[in-house]
């Protein structure tokens, strides 16, 4: 009752008493304190504080309306105040520069505990904790911090007093004095301090997006406003430029694991993993990902093995991300191109039509053993969400030209930045041109992979490891003369070759409308599919109708031209430096733009791997397998498809 009247009349020196008596009230210890004539006022409990305890103020403390100690001010408990129900505290700093002690209510203070813990925080046992009579508190047992442990007099308090729930029943608790390392803060969603997390969707504050989906962050701890359902995260980038932390619901973030794995994913060990203290884990062993390694969270995983090795080996083992691979239902591989085998429905509505192509993302989070997560190129409902399907609802995409995903091929000619003879791997059919396939090339020793959508005629299948490409681009088998057949297959009307630079000799019309003006540059794509012996397919740099389709022309409508010379002082549109710099190779795009070869490689590598280049410090195997782009890359200048 005194507290209610004191807060209602903070400037009054006397407070009327409910029992007809009057009391004189003051915080200062060198002033007359409370004198209660009735003696019937209930005294607050101050037994949780003892002499020598370190405390902080939980709010601004005032004397006669003026703030004398700011929130968070540190102090030391001197003893009980002469006024009933208060604690006498000597604060390190006061706003009025006074050295007087202050009589505080217990709810105005909180203990300063070791390890950064607070009274009332929910924790869990970080390891097995031994208690009396040989019993132990199992790891992971939830508990509640009630204060500092009372160590013998003369020793500094270094332990915590925790009430642990016995047998999983929160109503039955056991009080245990623990070291700070014995417990860890219980964070919603079973996150831990320092965990690397990723935003699962765009995060908004006041309707404005402040954190984009996929941005990396670090768990700071439980939210002070809603510790049961929210987590405080420090993100590496915010759209509003602020560095403030964000309180996120547990569904708005997910744990980041090395290799792009997720907690609960089923994996298979690729090769034997040895360990100094335990028997090795054999290749082919399967298990479930439990989380990141405590020592190397960005490089190693903790996997619970289905059948651990004999000899007392633990069930959970730490492995590197490149030592395991996802086990996807139906035998699909991450990044593999697939197509819908039938119309796919969600709640009765068709969302993906039969035949729509997509890319395998990985296991389904809801049913890892029975479903596959696929990113389709088009959805009927206009959304871009991935879809969880059963293996029977998708089929592998056959490639044109008799090629298949995983085939090793070699380039028969220069393909933009890929030199003749460079080796690559077919990753799937092209979704932009049905006559092309997507191939991942490693054109040089720098290890920068690029994906190009090329014609099968520009490739040669390598049937043996280390097989080289013949200089003529044609394969001759002993005892057979197949040169004529190959030449006929690759022949282009008018004696043109694939990749030749040409120009229109006059205005070219389609349906009576001019689509290509005279002297517009272009590149020979190959023979026309409708009339291979009489027409040539050309990709022109500019069309009057705004389309990017190739054009079938007769040989007399085009002429060979020398590549446009690069003028002194002309700049690369990517790096904005001179094209004719010393030691810089240039790449001529089909659209006519000229760029640095190194810049084009870095641009394609960025689109392929999601990074600005390969890193020598981080092994490529530790990164998640890159996805095959569903569509060809676009010229960074005119946004035309980069098709060699």
C-alpha angles and dihedrals in degrees: 000000000000089000092053093051093043092055092044092051105027094161096051119101093201126050122200112238124226090230097056096262127112129230134199111223128197138150096209117098094211092057129074108278132208117324110192114190096183098049092203099106115118112247117225118237111261098164092109090072126069135180111285097024114142112229141172130212113255092203141007111295117217136197115197090343097309122110110242100166123030124220110280094027112151124228146154127245110243096182143282115327120243086240114081118260097011138110124223110227132183106211122205093227134018127191092227090052090238123146094210120124120243130229107222136183115243092244090058092064139055132188122258103228129194117260093032093280124146134213109265095025117139113235140168132216110270090199139357110301119206117224135176124310093026094292124136137208106232121236113270096027109148119237145167126233110232099176145295120323113250104239122188116293115275095031124103115246108256102156139070132230109227131181107215122198108242117220092355092294111125091200092061109063137170123210112228132175106225138182114243090251091056093070137042130198112269106233124189114262092026091277120153132214110274095022114148109234138179128217108248093203141002109297118217135198116191090351094303122111109244100166124033124221112273097025113143121237144166127239110241098180143280119327113262091216098047112008092169097061110013137066128204110231132183107212123205092228135022125190093224092054092241122138094208119128120246130227105223133187110241091247091059094065137041133195115267114226130184115265094023093280124148132217109271095025115141113234139179126219109244098199139003112291115206127204131192097228103028138048114273122266108242124231112263095035113139132211148143126271109243100180145289125318115263093225101038107020094165096050110028137052135206109231126188105216121220092215111020118202118268123256102072095299115165118252092232116062133178116236135169118258092244091055093070138046133200118266102219122190115257093023093276121154128226109262094021117142115240139168132217109262091204141357108300118217135197115196090344096307121111110242100166124033122221113273097024109140126229145163127251108244098182142267122347111256091217097045111014094173099047110029139053127215111227131184106214122204093229136019125193093223091057094243126130098211120131118250129226109221137170115248091251090062094063135048135198115263116244113219126226121253093038092287125136137194110282096026114139113230140172130218115251093198142012108295107192103284094355110094124220111278096025114146124231146161127244109239098179146296122315114255092203099050120027090204093059138071131212112242129185110218131190097201100178145014092268089082096232107150118208130186119218130178104226140169116261088234088068092057137071122203114235110218095183133043111257094016112154130219119250114243092235092055090235128104117223118196117205112257094018132086106210097148093102093053093050093046091051091049093051098036117118124202116260093025093281122148129218110272096023115148110238140168132211112259092205142357110301118216134198117191091351094305124110109243101166124033124218117278094019108146124239145162128242109244097182143275118332115262091220098045110011095174098046108031139049127214111227131184105214121203093229137022124191092222092057094242125132098211120130119248129228109221136170116250091251092062093063137046135196116259134186114249113270110265116241112244122228110264095022111144133222109244092221106047097018092225128123116288093215095057117142114274095008120129118210131218122210113213123214089245090061100255119130121215138166112277091225091051092051090049092051090046093051091043090053091053091046103046103019090240133099092243144320119302120219092201094058116054113235091230090063090061123082114265108270119245123241109248109245090215133031120266117265129233106261089224108045100010093234116147113269100232116160 
